[in-house]
Amino acid sequence: MRKTFGGLIAALAGACACGASGAAAQPAEQFYRGKTLTMVISVGGGEGFDLNARVVAKHLGRHIPGNPSIVAKNMPGAGHVLAANYMFTEAAKDGSIICAISPSIITHQLLDGRGVRYDVGKYQWLGASDFGNQAVYSWAATGVRTFNDLVTREVLTGATGAGAYNMLYPTLMNNLLGTRLKIVAGYKSTKELEFALQRGEVELRAGHSLSTIKALYGDWLRDRKINIIAQAGPQRDPEFAEVPLLTEFAKTEEVRRIFELFEVDLAVGRPFMAPPGVPADRLALLRDAFERTMQDPAFRADAAKAALDIHPVTAAAVTRTIQNATATPPDLLAAAKRAKGDAADQVR
């Protein structure tokens, strides 16, 4: 993996470091005029999260004074930890690199920590384009249809990495709700995981955004190719009101509170951020541009064409949610860590 992405990381770091010190004193608008910005995307190409980020990238530059162009660069790996580490330790701090990142990096830092070289509390958040629930679903041909099926027999589910929802939620479900999910890890992207589901290599996928399913796999819903067994979120999605929440299967108050802690990620949604250290005037322009993009009719029209849900979350709200998460009482964190356990113990 390091070999695969090493060239990309070096190229991005080198390009953005070039002349950065001389640009630091420039007024923000002058700095962005005629520039090409990079938007790092923490998933592989062709995924719903990627599609969402690219639609934002298409319109964001028009709302930044100086009208810079924006080039999207995919950086999948290690359950989003690769991109998170890059943004924290290597990305230029001059406002020329931003990132669309999975919020799973929040609870991964708090409750796991493997491979973490970042601090979510120090990123400079621009806002989020959407928030919503995560689905647990099976491929219909497998015959896995209900939550009880997950308890009464072993069911194969796929995963991409330690920081990803597709690893997190099966682990939580096994440890807290008594399911018998067998995790098949090592898929390089969620796209590969979805192919594996269709080929019958795995029977179930957990931690897949309902918005993404609607945007990319509407035929799966229409043709009943999948059975949505449960959803994670603070309340049932109105479009899937018949699907129970994972918290509804909790048998104790502690279990319910642990699931709610992990749902912090869902409240943050699909966030965008800059690395620590971006000058305040440039950060202010980026945040303002993000808010303007979210209300832009042309952006909204493109999002609708792509079947993307847009429910913006402000930079202040994202920041506040993350600050509250990092201030979680130690006893609840300890209980959540025990519940999360070591996913590697469950990997096939």
Beta strands, then each sheet from edge to edge (+ up, - down):
strand 1: 36-41
strand 2: 69-74
strand 3: 97-100
strand 4: 124-128
strand 5: 134-139
strand 6: 155-158
strand 7: 181-184
strand 8: 204-209
strand 9: 226-232
strand 10: 271-274
sheet 1: 2+ 1+ 3+ 10- 4+
sheet 2: 8+ 5- 9+
sheet 3: 6+ 7+
end
